[in-house]
Amino acid sequence: MKLPRDISGEELADLLQKHGYKVTRQTGSHMRLSTTRGGEHHATIPRHKPLRVGTLNAILKDVAEHLKLDRDALIKSLLEQ
């Protein structure tokens, strides 16, 4: 599945709340999201508008691996309304 090109860091953080992630701290322009679903996991997301495609891909791959999902399935679940 093709990655969205216009998603910001804050939008991604909001979307990841569907999977139990919450912002636990912010340092400068980076947010740290954490979840205890499926074990403890942390992801750092820059508050850039928009996120670079490589950065977005790396974050989604990391989260998908933790949730034991395919990256495309994660993207689909995040973008569903």
Secondary structure as GFF3:
##gff-version 3
##sequence-region A 1 81
A	DSSP	alpha_helix	9	16	.	.	.	ID=ss1
A	DSSP	three_ten_helix	17	19	.	.	.	ID=ss2
A	DSSP	beta_strand	22	27	.	.	.	ID=ss3
A	DSSP	beta_strand	30	35	.	.	.	ID=ss4
A	DSSP	beta_strand	41	46	.	.	.	ID=ss5
A	DSSP	alpha_helix	53	67	.	.	.	ID=ss6
A	DSSP	alpha_helix	71	79	.	.	.	ID=ss7
###
